[in-house]
């Protein structure tokens, strides 16, 4: 297959045009409002259109587009569905918890800041640390996607591509933080959705149209040809259900938009983002399925090259430019969110609440700290991106790590008996269990396999119960959790441990839930939730 290149000059012109426009937008915002709180949460008053577009763009990142195509290439017809559908539903499941969080702390900047008011320093730093790690890995995966795109579609090298993307994103996000991210997300999501509508059908028809499925069926296994592939579900779908629920609750990039949107617009924003994400990501994932039917081998054996490889092979120059901007927009929309998230965590959770204290925090110094954080994070992500990790593996890994936090975080916002000991011990123990299984340091054999299967069933019940609890309350959540555990128990024992990635994720949920409940149940001191709003608020108004 002959690959069309953009050329060095055209590539640089497209990048300069894209990042130049976003920088000018950012610069105009910065001149109007130089404020630490607005830098982190945009004044808690962003309207529906910008918020919905920003949530969609943040969830649709280049890594998710590439990973959806990888899933389609690896697991066949059901791959993109298992990736895109569960990711879309997890956006929907955020909003009931989001409404509760905003009602408790209407002016907060980070979830960890709320935990500081709820439990204290150790719980706050656990969540803040995991968010810093998660956002750094997310930023890394976006730089990898950008480097792969530029190296595939131009004479420029992978390392040069990383440098160009990192520099472009940093320069416009540095000035205005979340405000720049929100406003540029609106432009980026319009570009993404428009390009998907045009680009995917064009590649499909250029590659042969419906005849692809008849001519290339021999390239697929029986599992890859099935919409109900058990291999796809247990290796991709089930781990991703666990991972994206964790992303929904533990991810500061999502929480930051929750704190930025007007409180009465939360439901509309998340429902709209659910539809936009699902349609876009499943649509892009179809390209991976097409590559599988066509018998295409990823360039250099790297599945991250699949999408740019198909675009360069089947699109004319004009549409190739459109495709290029689509991917740049998708990775920029999440990379700027990661930078904003990390800066907010360091500004609020490290400096604002722990080093200076709320009364002593200086807003102008906070702005400087936030910008230095962005520069340092960009440098670290560029270094890690040079290793070219598999993006799909990174996504599942980060989500599973956050899985240890999901139940303790949610319980802390609803159950007054949860204390700092219960939160901290349960999260640390769950992270240890996850690490031992995920790395293979604890072989899943003999009695260990049986115990892990049983705990995995508990993890399945916890995930199902939390999804129902958000919409229908605690009784419905507990009932569904117990029912799901009873139904899956006979099938799980002796079976689930054969899928260590899934098992590790489920163990993180189970261990954290069991210990959090056990250590909090007999606590006689009940927390007054009204204290949260008083201790998690604005910095600028307190120090003017």
N, C-alpha and C positions, 0 to 999 in steps of 0.2 A: 504494500500500500504506500503510495507516494504521499508524503506529508508536506503540506504547504506551510511555509514559514512567513512570519510577518516582516522579518528583517529588523536589524538593530534600530534603524532610524524610526521606523513606524512604531515599534514597541516603545521606544523612549517618548515619542510624541504622545501616544495614548496614555502612558503613565503620567506624563507631565500634565496633560489636560485634565485627567481624572483627579489627581492629587492637588493640582493647582486650584481647581474650583472648590474642592473641599477645604483647602487651607484658607481661601478668601472668605468662605462662609464662617469658618472658625474664628478668623481674625476679627470679623465684624461683630461677632457675639462677644468676644473678649473685651472689645472696646466699650461695649454697653454695660456689661455687668461683671465686674471683677470682685467676686465674692466666694468665700470658701464653701459655704453651704450650697450655693448654686452650682459650684464646680462639681459637687458630689451628688446632689439630688434635684437640680434644676428648679428649686423652689417648691417642690411637691405639687406643681400645678400645671402639668403638661396635658394638653387636650387629647381627644380620642384619636384623631387622624395621625398625628405624629407618634403617639404612644403605640398604636396598633402596628404602624409601619416599623417602628424601632424594635418592638418585640419580635415581629416576624423576621426582620433582617438579622437580629442578634441570634435567633435560634437557627436561621438558615445561614450557616457559615460555610466557607469553602470546604472545610473538613467534612461537614455533613454531606455536602454534594459529592465529594470524592468517596466518602465512606459508603454512601448509598449505592453508588456505581460499583464499588468493590463488593458490596453485599450481593448485588445483582449478578456480578461476574462469578462470584464464588458459589452462591446458593441457587442461582437460576431465577425462575419466575417469581417466587415468593420472597426473594431477598429484599427488593426495594420496599415491598409492603411491610415486611417485618421491621424495616428500618424507619420508614416514613410514618406509618400509621401509629406506632407506639410513641414515637417522638411527638407527633401532633396531639395525641390524647394527653400526654403528660403536660402540655401547655394548658389544656383545659382543666386538668386536675390542680393546677397551681392556684387558680383564682379564689376558691373558697378559703384556702389557707392564707392567701394574700390579703383577703378582706379582713380576716381576724388579726393578722400582723399589723396592718395599717391602723386598725381601730385601737390597738394597744399602744402603738408608737407612731403617731401621724407624721412626726418630723424627723424620724430616724434616718441614718445614712447607710448603715450596714446591719445585716442580721446579727453579726457578732456583737455589735453595740447593744442590741436588745438583750442578748444573753448576758452581757456585762451587768445590765440593770436587773436581770432576772436571777442570775446565779453568782456572778463575780468574775474574777480575772481568769481563772483556769479554763472555765467553759468558753469564755469569750475567745481566748487565744487558741484553743483547739479548733474552733470553727474558723477563726481568722487565718490560722496557719494552713488549714486544709484548703481554704479558698484561694490563698496565695499560690499554693502548689497547683491547684486545679486550673486557675487562670493562667499560670505560667505555661503549663502543658498545653492548654488550649491555644495560647498565643504561639507556642512552638509549632503546633500542628498547622496553624494558618500560614505561618512562614514557610513550612515545608510545602504546603499546597501552592503557594505563590512561586516558590523557587522551581517546583516541578513544572508549573504552567509556563513560566518564562523560558526555562531551558528547553522545553519541548517545542515551543512555538517561535523561538528566535535563536540567533547564533549565540546569545548571551548564556553564561554558565549558570548552574544551579545556585552557586554562592552569590553571584552577582544579582540574581533574581531575589534572593532573600534580602540582600542589602537594599535594593530598590524598594521592595515592599515595606520593609521595616522602617526605612527612612520616611517614606511617604505617609504611612499611618501615624508615625510619631509626630511629625511636624504639625499636622492639623489637630491632633488630639491634645497635644501638649498645652495649647493655649486655653482651651475652654472646657476640658474634661467632658463630663456627661452631656453637657449642652451641645457640644460639637458632635458627639456621637449620635444624639437623638435626631438632630436636624439633618445630618448627612445620611443617616439611616433611611430617612424618607425618600431621598433621591436614589439611594442604592437599592432599596427594595423595588422601586418602580422599574429600575433597569433590570433587576433580576427576573421579576415576573414577566416583563415584556420579552426578554431574551429567551426565557424558557418556552414561552408560547411559540416562538419562531424557530429557535435553534433545534429543539428535540425533533419536531416533525421533519425539518429539513434534513437532518442526519439520517432519520429513518428512511425517507424516500430516496435519498441519494445512495444509501447503502443497498437498496433493492426492494424496499417496501415490504408488503406482506409475504413475498416469496422467501424472505430471510428465514421465516419460521419453518417453512417446508424444507428448504435446502440445507439448513444448518441444524436440524433436529438431531442428527447423529453426533453432534458435538456435546450434547447434554446427557447426563445420567438420568435415570428414572426420577431420582429425588429432585434434580434441578428442573425437570419438566413439570413438577407438581406444585400447584398453588398451596397444598397442604403438606409440604415437606417437613417431616419430623426433624431431619438434619438441620434445616434452616431454622426451625423454631428453637431447638435446644442449643444450637451453637450461636445463633444470632438473635432471634426474637426474644427468647426468655431472658438472656443476660441483658439485653437492651431495655426490656421493661424495667428491670431492677435498676439499671444505670440511669435511665432518663428520669425516673421518679426522684432519684438522688440529685440529679442535676436540677430538677425543678425546685427542690427545697434548699439545697446547699449552695447553689451557684450565685455568687454575688452579682454577676452581670444581669441575671434575671431579677434579683432582689432590688437592684438599683433602679430598674425601670418600674418595679412595683412602688418604690418610694417616690418616683418622679411623677407618675401619672396622677391625675385628679382622682380622689378617692371614689367618686360616683361613677367613674369611667372604667373601673377595674374589670368588671364582668365583660363589657363590650370589647375591651381591648384584647383580653385573653381568648375569647371566642373567635374573634376575627383572625388573630395570629394562628390559632389552631388550624383553621381552614387554609390560610395562605401557606403555612409551613408544609402541611400534608401534601397539597397539590404540587408544590414546587419540588420537594425532595423526592417524592415517588416518581415524578416525571423525569427528573435527572437520573434517578436510579435505573430507569429503563435503558439508558445508554450502556450500562454494564451488562444488562441482559442481551442487548444487541451485539455487544462485543463477544459474548459467549457463543451466541448463535453463529456469528461470522467466523469464529475460530481465531480471533485476533489474540496474539500474545502481547502482553504489556511490554512496552519498550524498556530495555535494560532489566527486564524481569520485575519492574516496580509497578505495582497496581495503582499507585498514585498517578501514573502517567496515562491511565486509561481514558479519562475524559478529554484532556487536551489532545491525545492521540487520535481519537475519533473525530474531534472537531477539525484538527489539521488535515485529516485524511478525506473528509467528505464535504466541508463547507467552502464556498467561494470566499475570496478575500474580504469583501464587505461584511458578510455574516461572521467571518472569523474574528473580525474586529469587535463586533457586537458580543460574541461569545467571550472574548478576552475581557471586555469591560464587565460582563456579567460575573465572571469568576473573581476579578479584582474587587468588584463591589461587594461580593458575598464575603470574601475573606477580610476586607477592610471593615465591614460592618461589625464583625465579631472581634477583630483584633483591637479596634478602638474601644470596644466595650470591655475587653480584658484589661487594657491599660487603665481605663477609668475605674474599673473595679479594684484593681490592685492599689491604685493611688488612694482611693477612698478608704481601703482597709488600713493602709499605713497611716494616713492622715487621722483617721478616727480611732481605730482600735489599738494602734501602737502609740502614736503621739498623743492624740486628743484625750483618750480615756485613761491611759496608763502612765505616760511619761509626764505630761503637763497637768493632767486632770482637767475636768470640764471648766473649772473656774480660771485656770491658768493658761489655757490654750490660746495661742495668738493666731488669728485667722490668716494674716499675711504669711507667717511662717509655715502654716499648714499648706498654703498654696505652693510654697517653695518645696516643701517636703513631697507633696503630691507629684510635682513635675520631675523632681530628682528620681522618685520611684519609677515613673514611666521610662525615663532614660535607662535606669539600671535594669529594669525588667526587659526592655527591648534588647539590650546587649546580651543578657542571659539567654533569652529565647533564640536569638540568632546563633549563639554558640551551640545550644542543644539541637537546633534545626539542622545543623550541618551533619548530624548523625543519621538523618533521614529515617526516622522511625516509621512503622506502619501506622497510619492515621487511625484506622478502625480499632487497632489494639489500644492506642492512647485514649480514645473516647471511652471504651469499656473500662479501662483501668481507672481513669479519673472518676467515672460515675460510681464504680464499685467502692472506691475509697470513701466517697461521700455517703454511700449507703449506710455506713456505720453511724452517721449523724442523723439520719432522717427521723427515726422514731423519737430519740431524745429531744431533738429540736421541736418537733411538732407537739410532743407531750408537754414541753416547757411552756408553750403558749396557751394550753388548755387546762392542764392538770396542776392545781396549786400545790400538790404534795411533792412534785419533782424537786429535788434539791441538787446542790452543786456536786456532792459526792456521787449521787446516782447518775448524773449526767456524765461526769468526767470518767468514772470507772467504767461505765458501760461503753463509752466511745473508744477508750483506749483498748479495752479487752476485745472489742469487735475488730478494731484495726489489726491487732495481733493475730486474731483468728483468720482474718482475711489474708494477711501477708503470708502466714504459714502455709495456707492451702494454695493461694494463687502462685506462689513461687515454687511449690512442690517440696518445700522443706518438711512438711508433714504429709507423708504418703497416705493416700486414702485407701487403706487396706484393713482387712479384719474388722475388729470392733470399732476402729476409728472411722471406717467407711459407714458402718451402721449408724453410729452416733451422728456423723455429718449428714447422712440422709435424713435422719429424724429432725435435726435442727434446720435443714433446708426446707422441710415441710413447714416448720414454724415460720421460716422466712417468707415462704409463699403466702401463708395466711396473713402475715403482717402487711405485706404489700397490698393484697386484695382488701384487707380491712381498712387500711389507711385511705385507699381510693374511695371507698364507700363512705367512710367517716366524714370526709370533707364535705360531702353533699347532704348526707342523711343523718348524721349524728352518731354518737358513741354506741348506742344499742345496735343499730343496723351494722355498724362497722365490726363490732365484736361478733355478731351473729354470722356475718359473711366470712370473717376470718376463721372461725371455728368450722363452718361448713366446708370451706375450701380445704382446710387441713385434713378433715375426715375423708374427703373425697380423694385427695391426692396421696394420702398416706400409703394405701395398699400398693400403689404403682411406683412410689418413690423409693421405698426401701430396697436396697440392692441395685438401684438403677441410677439415681441422680449423681452419685459420686463419679460416674463415668464421664461427667462433664465438669471438669474442675473449675473452669472459668465461671460457669453458672453457680456451682456449689459455693465458691468463694464469695460471690456477691450475696447469695442467700444467707450464708453464715453471718455476714456483716449485719444484715437486718435482724436475724434471729438473736444473736448474742447481745447486741445493743438493746433490743427490746426486753428480753428476759431479765437482764441485769438492771436496767433502768426501772422496770416495774418492781422487781424484788427489793431494790435498795430504797425505793421511794414509798412503798405501800404503807409502811408503819411509821412514816414521818408524821409527827404530830403538829409540826409548825407549817401552817398553810400560808402561801404567798399572796400578798395583795397586789393584783395585777395593775391597779391604778398607779403604782409606783413607777412602772416602766415609762410612761409618758413624761414623768417628771425628771427622769434620769437619762433619757435618750432623746435629745432635742438639738436645737440649733446652736452653733458656736458663735456666729457673727453677732447675733442679737444680744448674747451674753457678754460680749467683750467690746462693745462700742461705747 
